[in-house]
């Protein structure tokens, strides 16, 4: 069997992209992985990533490099941040294809290919747009962005094929790299098809809203808490199912939610159980400000998990999500990104309209599932092996 090496600076066992890449390829290829955690599959070879924290003296050293020698700052930061030399101690078998996830995976793939003199094609799954990942943060723009931009430009010639999650990000990457229009494939974050779920009827007189994902400050989840101030407490209830990405922020959200009253928190479930759990609710909600390029063009896992759960959907005016919702008539989107605007959209929905959206999610669940993306991944790999 031919070999695929998958590189991702993430906990592999909870990363939906990695799990789908493996699902698409494991029957036809031998798969090895590099990441922070092991996949729960003994047939998958695993090489662990371990990153070390900088001491105060190291931080000072990097600051001086940033001020006086930008090229050395970038070079040393990459070694410290990504530790690619660690990979050279593993005696990794030459893969036929490397799937490099995100800019840091691409850098490590390029280092391995060069050091080992591998004649190996690289499939770069960029996912979102790294050069403007956190454009609102001065610290990020000063310390991290130069590294990412420089790395992507240097690794450009190693890219055999590339994909990202939506049209807006693909076009931006094509401009960045100078790739021809259409070079970059679209592989969305679509969730696995759930053929055993159907829309649930609305229970009693209460509309149950849900938001799931990570407790991440940058997403400003408190906006959805503020939204609940504009909705009738006797008619609407919001549930958060959040991974404790930031415990202090999670506790902050719980604290401010208590002042409103019609907001609950439940513990997150395993990745495979998300649609089944969401299926008990009525409307999937997501409101995120377009404060950076990726948030402006976000097309997240949760949108497709809402669909597989057979929910109606309510979002802010996020460009790529609106395309999906409007094309398939799956829900509503507000005129602005204000909590009040989204609350007005939700309060204007009748029970009959919500059920119509839920039935449309059921109607298009197969079409909007991961099945087509799994075949896209297989086709990409087949073309370059």
Secondary structure, DSSP 8 states (H G I E B T S, - for coil): --EEEEE-SS-GGG-HHHHHHHHHHTTTSEEEEEESS--S-TTSEEEE-------HHHHHHHHHHHHH-HHHHHHHHHHHHH-GGGGGGS-----SEEEEEHHHHHHHHHHHHHHHT---EEEEEEES-GGGTTTT-HHHHHHTHHHHHHHHHHHGGGEEEEEESSHHHHHHHHHHHT--TT-EEE--------TT-------TT-EEEEEEEE--GGG-THHHHHHGGGS-TTTEEEEEEEE-SSHHHHHHHHHHHHTT-SEEEEE---GGGHHHHHTTSSEEEE-----SHHHHT---HHHHHHHHTT-EEEE---HHHHHHHHHHT-EEE-SSSSHHHHHHHHHT--HHHHHHHHHHHHHHTTTTSTHHHHHHHHHHHHHH-
